[in-house]
Amino acid sequence: MEEKRKKPRYDFYIPVYFPEYKSWGFTKDISYEGCGIDTDLTLAEGMVTTIVMDLPIVGPITLMGYVQHFYKKSKKTGFQLILVRHAPDMAEYYNLYYQFVKSVSQLRDIKKLYGDYVRKEIITPFQLPDYNLNVSEHV
């Protein structure tokens, strides 16, 4: 099946909270315009709701969107982001999200470059040993 999306999606796991339902889910993929969310909630297509995404390194941000698709068997929700004109702080959250997705695409490019270097034997990857960090020993 041919990809119809205008923007690329990146596989990425991010915890997502639905404050309206006091329920959690997590993203399976993200893009500049939305994300796929796995959740135990049954969400109606077209409904508008708010989510809180706990972006790694950044922190929790609030985003508004609507359910573009809901797949009952997989419990996956296609969530389309929207900006609300009379909520200027939402634009700042959306900007943070946009910058985060942009950084994910850059990290993907770096990962590809790393793989290219390994394949061309420009670098040799080092296998780190397993580690057990006891946080209390390092505090």
FIGUKOL-673650 format. One record per atom (N, C-alpha, C, CB): z, y, x. Coordinates in steps of 0.001 Angstrom, whole numbers, plus 524288, in hexadecimal, padded with zeros to 5 digits. Each point is the difference from the previous one (the first is absolute). Glycine has a CB too. Layout:
BEGIN
ZYX ...
END
This chain:
BEGIN
800007FB6180343 800008049F7FCBD 80000804DE80370 804BC7FB207F8DA 7F7F58088280608 7FF8A804CF80304 80494803A17FEEA 7F6457FF1F7FFDB 80BCA803328044E 80461803AE7FF92 7FE1D805057FD6F 804507FC2780806 7FE5E8058E7F3CE 7FE68804AD7FD25 80362804BA80149 7FCCC7FA3D7F8EB 8076C804FA809F6 8037E804588012B 7FD73803DE803B7 807A67FA227FE9B 7F9A880ADD8009F 7FDE68041A8035E 802FF8005480526 7FD2E804F17F80C 807D67F9D8807C5 8035E8006A80499 801C57FA8E801AD 80306808FF7FD30 7FD997F625807F7 801C07FADD801D5 805AE7FEEC7FE7D 7F9B1800B080771 807987FA5C7F81D 8055B7FE4E7FEFD 801FA7FD27804D0 7FE5A7FF487F63C 806BC8013980AAF 802767FD8B80478 804677FC897FE1B 7FD9E80793805CC 8027B7F3907FC16 804517FC8A7FEB2 804FD802568024B 7FA097F7FC7FFCF 809D0808D57FCD7 804DB80266801DB 804457FEFD7FC0C 7FB0B806F9804E2 809687F7267FCFA 804807FECD7FCBD 803BC804AB80016 7FF0F7F63F801D1 801B980C337F9A8 803AB804637FF87 803407FF217FB16 7F9CC8064B804B2 80B677F9E17FBB2 8033A7FF9F7FB48 7FEDD8048B7FC49 806FD7FB6180529 7F8B4803547F5C9 7FED7803D87FBEF 8041B7FF717FBB6 7F6377FFCF80209 80BF4804937FC60 803E7800077FBD2 7FDC5802D07FB3C 807627FFD98069D 7F9667FDE07F4C5 7FE76802567FB0C 804EE8021F7FD6A 7F8327F9D37FEF8 8091380B3C801C5 804E68021E7FDEB 800787FF817FA0F 800088062880775 7FBB17FA5D7F5D3 800067FFB67FA48 801D87FAA07FE1B 7F8AB8068C7FFBB 8064D7F56F80365 801477FAA27FE7A 8045C7FD9D8034E 7F6D17FF027FD15 80B1280402806C1 803F97FE0C803A1 7FE577FAB28024A 80704804CE7FAE8 7F4357FB0C80708 7FDB97FB29801E9 7FD0E800E980524 7FF447FCC17F6B9 8009E7FF3680C84 7FD628003980511 7FAEF7FCED80003 808A58010A8043B 7F3F38005D7FF56 7FB417FD248012A 7FE998012D8059F 7FCDD8004E7F692 7FE757FE3880B0C 7FE398016D80537 7FA12800528000E 807E37FBB78040D 7F61E8079D7FF5C 7FA578008880062 7FDC07FB4F802DB 800BF809CF7FFF5 7FA937F4CA7FE86 7FCFC7FC10802CD 7FBCC802B480342 801B87F94F7F8E4 7FC8280B2980528 7FC2980310802D1 8009D805B27FE5B 7F9BB7F84980097 8047380B29802D7 8004A8059C7FEE6 7FACA8028180148 809AC80021801DF 7F53E8043D7FB91 7FB698032680139 80177805AE7FF0B 7F9A77F8A87FD99 802C280AD48038B 801058058E7FF2B 800DA8014A7FA3E 7FAA8801F1807E2 803107FB087F4AB 80029801497FA6A 803A57FCA07FCC4 7F70A802FA80107 80B117F8E380144 803607FC9A7FCF4 801CB7FB598032A 7FB71802D57F7F7 806857F9368053D 801F87FB5C8029F 800357FB707FC33 805378059780627 7FB117F5C67FC0C 800F97FB527FCEF 805C07FEC88006E 7F6D67FC878016F 80BC6802B27FA2D 805A57FF0D80006 801277FACA7FD61 801D1809B37FFD2 801377F305802D0 8020F7FB3E7FDA3 80546801547FD94 7FB3B7FA2180689 80563804897F482 804DA801277FD3A 800DE7FBFF7FBB6 7FF0680990801FD 805D57F5B47FC7F 801427FC877FBA1 7FF60802CF7FACB 806357FB15805BF 7F8E080A027FA61 7FF48802FD7FB2F 7FAC57FEB07FD77 8059380734803A5 7FA417F90E7F73B 7FB167FFA47FD28 7FE89805917FE7E 801E97F6BD7FC8C 7FA1680B53805E9 7FE828056F7FF4C 7FACB800647FD1D 804E1802648082E 7FAE3801127F405 7FB41800AD7FCE7 7FC0C8034D802FA 805397FF3D7F7B7 7F5EA7FF1980831 7FBE3803158027A 7FFB98055A7FD72 7FAF17F7D680231 8048D80C2F80112 7FFA9805577FE1E 80534802D67FFD7 7F8777FD337FAE4 80BEE7FFF380568 8050F802A27FFC5 800F88032D804F3 803717F8D57FA42 7FF0380BA280518 801508037680455 805C97FF448013E 7F8F3806967FD6B 8083F7F8E48079A 805687FF6280197 800C78022D8057F 800D97F80E7FA43 803FF8083D8074C 80174801DB8052B 801EF7FB638032F 80248808F67FC7F 7FC4B7F6F680872 802017FC128039A 80278802CD804A5 7F91C7F9637FD2D 80A68803EE80571 8022D801EB804E1 7FE8F7FBFC80424 80791804E27FB7F 7F57D7FCD480867 7FE6B7FC9D80454 8037F8011F804A5 7F6A47FFB47FCCE 80B5D7FC3180595 80340800A1804A5 7FC8F7FF42804D4 8081E7FCC57FB28 7F5528077C80673 7FC587FFC380462 802E07FEF78051B 7F9FD806207FB4B 8043A7F5FD807C3 8026F7FEF58050D 7FFF6804E48036E 7FD3A7F6997FF5B 806FD80A408035D 800DD804628038B 8009D805287FD08 7FAE07FB40806DA 80226805A07F4FC 80003804ED7FD1B 804A8800607FC55 7F64F8003680096 80A3C7FBFE7FBDF 80427800057FC17 7FDC67FFCE7FA85 805A9805028061B 7FDB87FB4A7F5E9 7FE357FF947FA8E 7FD1C804E17FE2C 807847FA1A7FE3D 7F419805007FF11 7FD108044A7FD9E 7FEC67FE927FA54 7FC1680298808CC 803A48014F7F3E8 7FEE07FF3C7FA72 7FA458012E7FEF8 80949802527FD96 7F41F7FA187FFB6 7FA84800AC7FEA6 7FF347FED07FA39 7FD4B7FDA480931 7FEFF804F27F470 7FEB27FEFF7FA94 7FA947FD997FFCC 805B38077B7FCE4 7F9A07F5197FF5C 7FAEA7FD8C7FF6F 7FF967FD177FADF 7FF617FF3C809A4 7FC4C7FE1B7F5BE 7FF437FCE97FB48 7FE2F7FA8B8017A 7FDDC808177FACF 803177F44D8019F 7FE817FA9A800CE 7FA267FF847FEDA 809257FCB87FDA0 7F3E8802878067D 7FA4A7FF637FF8A 7FEB37FA7C7FE1E 7FE8E806A280737 8042C7F58D7FB0E 7FF297FA7D7FEA7 805417FD3A80006 7F6D980016803DF 809B77FC037F8E1 804917FC9A80038 7FE237FA617FF59 805FA8071D7FC5C 7FB697F59B80761 7FE657FA8A7FFED 804C27FCA57FECD 7F8B3801BB8067C 8077D7FC0E7F4D2 804957FD0B7FE3B 8013B7FB558037C 7FDEF802CF7F6FC 7FE0E7FA4880A9E 800FD7FB4B80319 802768013680544 7F8837FBD27FB8F 8057F808238071B 801EE8013C8053A 80454804137FFFF 7F7417FDCD80359 809B4804A77F82E 803DE804407FF85 7FEAA8049480397 806DD7F9617FDAF 7F42C8074680377 7FE538045580358 7FE1F8047A7FCA1 7FD887F9C780731 8042A80ADC7FA32 7FE8E804C07FD48 7FCA58035C8038F 8083D7FFA77FAA0 7F347802098037C 7FCD1803D3802C4 801F08055A7FE58 7F80D7F9F18007A 80A3E808F28031F 8028B804F57FECF 7FCD18047A8023D 808CD7FBA37FFEE 7F541807C87FCBB 7FCD4804858018B 80384804CC80036 7F7D37FC167FBE9 8084E8069080884 80341804AD80094 7FD90804A67FD34 803417FCA580898 8001C806A87F53A 7FE2F804D87FD90 8037B80480801BB 7FC7E7FB057F836 8014280995807F0 802F4804C08011B 800D4802EF7FAE4 7FC4C8009180933 80853801837F62D 80135802FA7FB4A 80035805C080188 805167F8687FBE8 7F7A180AB1801AC 7FF6C8058580171 805218030B7FFA7 7F6D47FF847FCDF 80C627FF6D7FF35 804C8803157FF55 8049E7FDC080304 7FCC48029C7F73E 802547F9C180C4F 804287FDCC8033D 7FE798008F805BF 8028E7F9967F8D5 7FE1480B2C80962 7FE1E800F280557 802887FC7B8041F 7FE69809247FD50 8067E7F543801E1 802767FC9E803DB 7FD567FAB28003C 8086F804A37FE8A 7F5147F9BE7FD32 7FD1D7FB1380001 7FB788003F803DA 802827FE7C7F6A2 7FB1E80616809E6 7FBAD80099803B5 801E57FF0680593 7FBA88067C7F9FA 809157FB2F80738 802267FF2980540 801057FA36800F5 80411808EE7FFC6 7FDE07F4597FC3D 800C07FA5680081 7FABB7FD50800CE 80812800717FA4D 7F4118012D802A8 7FAD67FDAB80084 7FDD18010780571 7FE758011F7F65C 8026E8039180BC4 7FE3A8014280549 802977FC5D803FF 7FEA08096C7FD53 806777F5928020E 802AD7FC6680388 7FD9A7FA887FFA5 8084A805427FF16 7F6A87F9057FC25 7FD9A7FAE27FF30 7FA957FFD280296 804FD7FEF47F77C 7F7E78051D807AF 7FAC2800518023C 800467FF9F805FC 7FD038058A7F856 806977FD6480A04 800947FFE3805B1 801B77FA98801DB 8023F8098F7FFF0 801117F3E47FD05 801BD7FABD8015F 7FB5F7FC377FFF4 808EF801E77FC3B 7F3E57FE357FFA6 7FB6E7FC8E7FFB0 7FC418011980482 800E97FF9B7F634 7FE7B8055480B15 7FCAA8017980469 802057FD8480511 7FDBF808847FB7D 807657F7778053C 802367FDA2804BE 7FF397FA177FFFD 806A3807378007C 7F9867F6527FAF5 7FF147FA5C7FFA9 7FA727FEBF801BD 806817FF407F8A1 7F5C2803F9805BF 7FA9E7FF05801AA 7FF7C800AD805E8 7FCB4803047F739 8062D800A980B09 7FFDF800BB805AA 802797FB56802CA 8005D809C07FEBD 803EF7F43E7FF19 8027C7FB6880251 7FC647FB3F7FFB9 808CF803927FD82 7F44D7FC007FE48 7FC347FBBC7FF75 7FBD98006880443 801907FFB37F640 7FCAB8050680AE0 7FC27800C680434 802507FE8780549 7FBC9807307FAD2 809357FA298060F 802957FEAA804F0 800867FA118007D 804EE808957FFDF 7FC637F4CE7FBD8 800747FA4580010 7FABC7FD848014F 80747800707F95A 7F4858019F80474 7FACA7FDFD80129 7FEB1800D0805C6 7FD2E801DC7F6BE 8040E802BC80B54 7FF02801208057F 8030B7FC3D80385 7FE6B809737FDC0 806767F583800D1 803337FC48802E7 7FD557FAA780014 80833804F07FD7E 7F6087F9467FDF6 7FD477FAFB7FFA4 7FB0D7FFE380347 8039D7FEEC7F715 7F97B80569808E2 7FB418005F80333 801557FF88805D2 7FBCB805B17F91B 808587FCF980890 801A77FFC38057E 801837FA788018A 803168093F7FF70 7FF9B7F4027FD14 801937FAA080123 7FB367FC7F80061 80891801717FB64 7F3D17FF03800D5 7FB437FCC580008 7FCAC800F3804E9 80012800277F62E 7FFAF804AD80B8A 7FCE480154804A0 803137FF2580510 7FB178068A7FA9F 809B27F782804D5 8037C7FEF680468 8011E804D880341 7FC927F6FC8002E 8038980D7B7FD36 80184804E280294 805ED800258009E 7F81F804B27FC3B 80A8B7F9217FFEA 805B27FF7A80045 801717FA5F7FEA6 80159809957FD92 803487F4E280421 8021B7FAE17FEB0 804BF800E57FC8B 7FCB37FBDE8087D 8032F801F87F2D0 8048C800C07FC9F 804B07FCFF8021A 7FA16801447F847 80A60800F88073A 804D47FD8E801BA 802D07FDD77FB44 800B180614807BF 801087F5157F884 802E87FD9B7FBB8 805D180105800E8 7F9057F8F67FEB2 8093D80A397FDFD 8058F8012080073 803377FB527FE2C 7FE36809937FEA7 806397F584803E7 803657FBC87FE2D 802A7801987FAE5 8017E7FD048094E 800457FF1F7F3C3 803058012E7FB49 804F2802DC80196 7FC647F8127FB4C 8056380B5080144 804BE802E18013A 8039C7FFFE7FB4F 7FB1E805A08065F 809D47FA847FAC7 80405800987FC0A 80306804E480158 800A37F6367FE57 7FEDB80DA27FE58 802DC804DD800DB 804C18000C7FC7E 7F7BF804CC80277 80CB07FB897FFFC 804CA800B27FD11 8011D805D58000F 803917F6E28024C 7FB8980BB07F961 80073805AD7FFBC 80558801DB801AE 7F9848000B7F8DD 80A997FD22805C9 80550801BC80159 800D980038805DF 803307FC2A7F7AE 7F9F1800AE80B57 8007C8001C805B7 7FD7F804E88025A 7FFFC7F63380005 7FC7880C467FD26 7FD138046980221 801BB8053D7FDD3 7F8937FA0980123 80B69805FA7FBA9 801C0804E07FD91 804628025780314 7FD567FCC57F74C 
END
